[in-house]
Amino acid sequence: ELIGTLDDLDRAAEHGDLTGPALALAENLRAALERLGVVSFGEVGEVFNPAEQEALTHAEDEGYEHPTVTAVYQPGYRLGDRVIRPARVGVTE
């Protein structure tokens, strides 16, 4: 249930709307989830892994040897070895 809240906080931060006490609250929430073992994943430049990532867009470019994450629309989250939500990404190969 908190994953959607994390997405909202990420969007607010991207637009510069997360400051002061709201920023501290967001950081505390992330830290609490990390202490419980919930970690985010999905970075630009990673090799695409369909077991952990959902490709929302796909492009071709001769500069890529393997399918590579070139955009992250939403980070993924895992708890231990279990994927709670796959990362939603754009892929180029």
TITORKE-39688 format. One line per field, with one value per atom (N, C-alpha, C): residue number from 0; residue in one letter; chain; z, x, y. Coordinates in Angstrom, 2 decimals. Example, Ala and Ser with C-alpha at 12.3 -4.5 7.8 and 13.67 -1.06 7.14 Angstrom:
// TITORKE-39688
i	0, 0, 0, 1, 1, 1
aa	a, a, a, s, s, s
ch	A, A, A, A, A, A
z	7.80, 7.80, 7.80, 7.08, 7.14, 7.87
x	13.19, 12.30, 13.20, 12.85, 13.67, 12.90
y	-5.69, -4.50, -3.30, -2.25, -1.06, 0.03
// end
This chain:
// TITORKE-39688
i	0, 0, 0, 1, 1, 1, 2, 2, 2, 3, 3, 3, 4, 4, 4, 5, 5, 5, 6, 6, 6, 7, 7, 7, 8, 8, 8, 9, 9, 9, 10, 10, 10, 11, 11, 11, 12, 12, 12, 13, 13, 13, 14, 14, 14, 15, 15, 15, 16, 16, 16, 17, 17, 17, 18, 18, 18, 19, 19, 19, 20, 20, 20, 21, 21, 21, 22, 22, 22, 23, 23, 23, 24, 24, 24, 25, 25, 25, 26, 26, 26, 27, 27, 27, 28, 28, 28, 29, 29, 29, 30, 30, 30, 31, 31, 31, 32, 32, 32, 33, 33, 33, 34, 34, 34, 35, 35, 35, 36, 36, 36, 37, 37, 37, 38, 38, 38, 39, 39, 39, 40, 40, 40, 41, 41, 41, 42, 42, 42, 43, 43, 43, 44, 44, 44, 45, 45, 45, 46, 46, 46, 47, 47, 47, 48, 48, 48, 49, 49, 49, 50, 50, 50, 51, 51, 51, 52, 52, 52, 53, 53, 53, 54, 54, 54, 55, 55, 55, 56, 56, 56, 57, 57, 57, 58, 58, 58, 59, 59, 59, 60, 60, 60, 61, 61, 61, 62, 62, 62, 63, 63, 63, 64, 64, 64, 65, 65, 65, 66, 66, 66, 67, 67, 67, 68, 68, 68, 69, 69, 69, 70, 70, 70, 71, 71, 71, 72, 72, 72, 73, 73, 73, 74, 74, 74, 75, 75, 75, 76, 76, 76, 77, 77, 77, 78, 78, 78, 79, 79, 79, 80, 80, 80, 81, 81, 81, 82, 82, 82, 83, 83, 83, 84, 84, 84, 85, 85, 85, 86, 86, 86, 87, 87, 87, 88, 88, 88, 89, 89, 89, 90, 90, 90, 91, 91, 91, 92, 92, 92
aa	e, e, e, l, l, l, i, i, i, g, g, g, t, t, t, l, l, l, d, d, d, d, d, d, l, l, l, d, d, d, r, r, r, a, a, a, a, a, a, e, e, e, h, h, h, g, g, g, d, d, d, l, l, l, t, t, t, g, g, g, p, p, p, a, a, a, l, l, l, a, a, a, l, l, l, a, a, a, e, e, e, n, n, n, l, l, l, r, r, r, a, a, a, a, a, a, l, l, l, e, e, e, r, r, r, l, l, l, g, g, g, v, v, v, v, v, v, s, s, s, f, f, f, g, g, g, e, e, e, v, v, v, g, g, g, e, e, e, v, v, v, f, f, f, n, n, n, p, p, p, a, a, a, e, e, e, q, q, q, e, e, e, a, a, a, l, l, l, t, t, t, h, h, h, a, a, a, e, e, e, d, d, d, e, e, e, g, g, g, y, y, y, e, e, e, h, h, h, p, p, p, t, t, t, v, v, v, t, t, t, a, a, a, v, v, v, y, y, y, q, q, q, p, p, p, g, g, g, y, y, y, r, r, r, l, l, l, g, g, g, d, d, d, r, r, r, v, v, v, i, i, i, r, r, r, p, p, p, a, a, a, r, r, r, v, v, v, g, g, g, v, v, v, t, t, t, e, e, e
ch	A, A, A, A, A, A, A, A, A, A, A, A, A, A, A, A, A, A, A, A, A, A, A, A, A, A, A, A, A, A, A, A, A, A, A, A, A, A, A, A, A, A, A, A, A, A, A, A, A, A, A, A, A, A, A, A, A, A, A, A, A, A, A, A, A, A, A, A, A, A, A, A, A, A, A, A, A, A, A, A, A, A, A, A, A, A, A, A, A, A, A, A, A, A, A, A, A, A, A, A, A, A, A, A, A, A, A, A, A, A, A, A, A, A, A, A, A, A, A, A, A, A, A, A, A, A, A, A, A, A, A, A, A, A, A, A, A, A, A, A, A, A, A, A, A, A, A, A, A, A, A, A, A, A, A, A, A, A, A, A, A, A, A, A, A, A, A, A, A, A, A, A, A, A, A, A, A, A, A, A, A, A, A, A, A, A, A, A, A, A, A, A, A, A, A, A, A, A, A, A, A, A, A, A, A, A, A, A, A, A, A, A, A, A, A, A, A, A, A, A, A, A, A, A, A, A, A, A, A, A, A, A, A, A, A, A, A, A, A, A, A, A, A, A, A, A, A, A, A, A, A, A, A, A, A, A, A, A, A, A, A, A, A, A, A, A, A, A, A, A, A, A, A, A, A, A, A, A, A
z	0.00, 0.00, 0.00, 0.58, 0.67, -0.62, -1.54, -2.79, -3.56, -3.61, -4.28, -3.62, -2.31, -1.58, -1.94, -2.05, -2.46, -3.86, -4.77, -6.12, -6.08, -5.26, -5.13, -4.59, -3.61, -3.06, -4.09, -4.90, -5.96, -6.97, -7.36, -8.32, -7.72, -6.45, -5.80, -5.74, -5.45, -5.40, -6.77, -7.83, -9.19, -9.57, -9.04, -9.37, -8.36, -7.39, -6.40, -5.34, -5.22, -4.27, -2.92, -2.75, -1.51, -0.76, 0.20, 0.97, 2.43, 3.27, 4.68, 5.39, 6.20, 6.97, 6.08, 4.93, 4.03, 3.54, 3.26, 2.82, 3.95, 5.17, 6.31, 6.52, 6.36, 6.50, 5.43, 4.19, 3.10, 3.37, 3.84, 4.14, 5.29, 6.30, 7.41, 6.94, 6.06, 5.52, 4.76, 3.89, 3.12, 4.06, 5.05, 5.99, 6.76, 7.18, 7.92, 7.04, 5.79, 4.88, 4.62, 4.49, 4.29, 5.51, 6.71, 7.92, 7.95, 7.35, 7.28, 6.13, 5.31, 4.22, 2.86, 2.74, 1.44, 0.77, -0.40, -1.14, -2.56, -3.08, -4.46, -5.40, -6.65, -7.67, -9.03, -9.98, -11.34, -11.64, -12.39, -12.71, -14.21, -14.73, -16.13, -16.31, -17.39, -17.70, -17.36, -16.56, -16.23, -17.44, -17.48, -18.48, -18.11, -19.08, -18.84, -18.33, -17.25, -16.64, -16.57, -17.47, -17.48, -16.23, -15.42, -14.18, -13.11, -13.28, -12.28, -12.87, -14.19, -14.83, -15.88, -15.96, -16.96, -17.99, -19.23, -20.29, -20.77, -20.55, -21.02, -22.40, -22.72, -24.06, -24.55, -25.87, -26.48, -27.68, -27.80, -28.95, -29.40, -30.63, -31.15, -31.46, -31.16, -31.41, -31.55, -32.54, -32.80, -31.68, -30.81, -29.76, -28.56, -28.59, -27.43, -27.82, -27.05, -27.30, -26.72, -25.57, -24.88, -24.62, -24.43, -24.02, -22.72, -22.76, -21.66, -21.21, -19.91, -19.35, -19.70, -20.42, -20.79, -20.18, -19.49, -18.75, -17.62, -16.49, -15.37, -15.09, -15.34, -15.12, -13.68, -13.10, -11.69, -11.20, -10.05, -9.53, -9.10, -9.08, -8.55, -7.07, -6.40, -4.97, -4.69, -3.79, -3.37, -1.86, -1.35, 0.07, 0.12, 0.50, 0.43, -1.03, -1.35, -2.73, -3.50, -2.83, -3.45, -4.07, -5.34, -6.02, -5.62, -4.99, -4.60, -5.80, -6.54, -7.78, -8.73, -10.00, -10.95, -11.27, -11.62, -12.09, -13.45, -13.69, -14.98, -15.75, -16.89, -17.55, -19.06, -19.67, -21.09, -21.46, -22.54, -22.93, -24.33, -24.51, -25.84, -26.09, -27.33, -27.70, -29.11
x	0.81, 0.00, 0.85, 2.04, 2.88, 3.62, 3.67, 4.39, 3.80, 2.50, 1.86, 2.22, 2.33, 2.73, 4.17, 5.04, 6.42, 6.46, 5.62, 5.54, 5.12, 4.11, 3.65, 4.76, 5.49, 6.60, 7.69, 7.99, 8.98, 8.56, 7.29, 6.79, 6.87, 6.51, 6.58, 8.03, 8.95, 10.37, 10.88, 10.47, 10.88, 10.45, 9.31, 8.79, 9.22, 10.05, 10.52, 9.49, 8.45, 7.37, 7.57, 8.65, 8.89, 10.01, 9.64, 10.62, 10.23, 11.12, 10.84, 10.37, 9.32, 8.83, 8.36, 7.81, 7.35, 8.54, 9.65, 10.86, 11.37, 11.39, 11.84, 10.94, 9.64, 8.70, 8.96, 9.18, 9.46, 10.73, 11.77, 13.03, 12.85, 12.05, 11.79, 11.03, 10.05, 9.29, 10.19, 11.04, 11.96, 12.91, 13.44, 14.37, 13.67, 12.43, 11.69, 11.47, 11.10, 10.88, 12.19, 13.29, 14.58, 14.96, 14.68, 14.98, 14.15, 12.97, 12.13, 12.55, 13.50, 14.00, 13.44, 12.63, 12.08, 13.09, 13.57, 14.54, 14.04, 14.40, 14.02, 15.13, 14.77, 15.74, 15.26, 16.16, 15.88, 16.64, 17.72, 18.58, 18.84, 18.94, 19.33, 20.72, 20.90, 22.18, 22.25, 21.31, 21.29, 20.87, 21.34, 20.85, 19.41, 18.51, 17.10, 16.91, 16.15, 15.87, 14.35, 13.74, 12.28, 11.69, 12.51, 12.02, 11.80, 12.44, 12.34, 11.88, 11.81, 11.48, 10.40, 9.52, 8.44, 8.77, 8.94, 9.27, 7.99, 7.91, 6.76, 7.01, 8.28, 8.65, 9.84, 9.97, 11.06, 11.57, 12.90, 13.51, 14.71, 15.12, 16.32, 17.37, 18.62, 19.75, 20.98, 21.78, 22.96, 24.00, 23.91, 24.90, 24.73, 23.76, 23.49, 23.69, 24.55, 24.83, 23.74, 23.18, 22.15, 20.96, 19.78, 18.65, 19.03, 18.96, 19.43, 18.34, 18.24, 17.29, 17.79, 16.97, 17.34, 16.41, 15.38, 14.48, 13.83, 13.64, 12.94, 11.71, 10.55, 9.30, 8.83, 9.04, 8.76, 9.77, 10.39, 11.33, 10.58, 11.31, 10.76, 11.07, 10.39, 10.63, 10.70, 11.60, 11.70, 11.82, 11.40, 11.54, 12.30, 13.56, 14.43, 14.60, 14.34, 14.45, 13.14, 12.08, 10.75, 10.52, 10.16, 9.82, 8.40, 8.26, 6.94, 6.28, 7.08, 6.61, 7.79, 7.60, 8.70, 8.94, 10.17, 10.49, 9.84, 9.28, 8.64, 9.61, 10.08, 11.23, 11.04, 11.91, 12.07, 13.33, 13.28, 14.40, 14.86, 16.17, 16.75, 17.70, 17.66, 18.59, 19.07
y	-1.20, 0.00, 1.27, 1.21, 2.40, 2.71, 1.77, 1.99, 3.17, 3.28, 4.42, 5.74, 5.73, 6.94, 7.32, 6.32, 6.60, 7.20, 6.69, 7.24, 8.70, 9.02, 10.41, 11.30, 10.81, 11.59, 11.82, 10.80, 10.95, 12.02, 12.00, 13.00, 14.41, 14.54, 15.85, 16.34, 15.44, 15.81, 16.24, 15.54, 15.88, 17.29, 17.74, 19.07, 20.13, 19.76, 20.70, 21.04, 20.24, 20.51, 19.84, 19.13, 18.39, 19.09, 19.92, 20.69, 20.71, 21.19, 21.38, 20.12, 20.25, 19.11, 17.94, 18.25, 17.18, 16.36, 17.02, 16.31, 15.41, 15.91, 15.12, 13.91, 14.10, 12.99, 11.93, 12.36, 11.43, 10.63, 11.31, 10.63, 9.64, 10.00, 9.09, 7.85, 8.03, 6.91, 5.96, 6.50, 5.66, 4.90, 5.59, 4.95, 3.83, 4.06, 3.03, 1.81, 2.01, 0.88, 0.13, 0.86, 0.20, -0.63, -0.13, -0.91, -2.19, -2.16, -3.36, -4.28, -3.83, -4.66, -4.33, -3.29, -2.89, -1.96, -2.36, -1.55, -1.30, -0.15, 0.17, -0.29, -0.50, -0.87, -0.39, -0.42, 0.02, 1.29, 1.17, 2.31, 2.35, 3.55, 3.72, 3.11, 2.37, 1.75, 0.27, -0.22, -1.64, -2.46, -3.70, -4.63, -4.97, -4.95, -5.22, -6.64, -6.79, -8.08, -8.24, -9.01, -9.11, -9.77, -10.41, -10.99, -9.92, -8.76, -7.69, -6.36, -6.28, -5.01, -5.21, -4.24, -4.24, -3.16, -3.57, -2.62, -1.93, -0.62, 0.15, 0.74, 0.98, 1.46, 0.65, 0.60, -0.16, 0.61, 0.70, 1.38, 0.57, 0.83, 0.18, 1.23, 0.88, 1.77, 0.90, 1.15, 0.32, 0.41, 1.39, 1.57, 0.66, -0.23, -1.09, -2.55, -3.23, -4.63, -5.54, -5.15, -5.91, -4.99, -5.55, -4.70, -3.97, -2.65, -1.82, -0.87, -0.66, 0.30, 1.71, 2.47, 3.82, 4.87, 4.43, 5.33, 4.54, 5.19, 4.58, 5.43, 4.85, 5.57, 5.42, 4.26, 4.01, 2.99, 3.25, 2.25, 1.00, -0.09, -1.32, -1.42, -2.33, -2.53, -4.02, -4.39, -5.79, -5.85, -6.97, -7.29, -8.59, -8.50, -9.67, -10.07, -11.33, -11.81, -11.67, -11.22, -11.13, -9.76, -9.75, -8.50, -8.12, -6.97, -6.46, -5.81, -5.03, -4.42, -4.32, -4.76, -4.62, -3.14, -2.83, -1.48, -1.30, -0.14, 0.16, 1.05, 0.50, 1.11, 1.23, 2.01, 2.06, 1.31, 0.55, -0.32, 0.04, 0.04, 0.23, -0.92, -1.44, -2.52, -2.33
// end
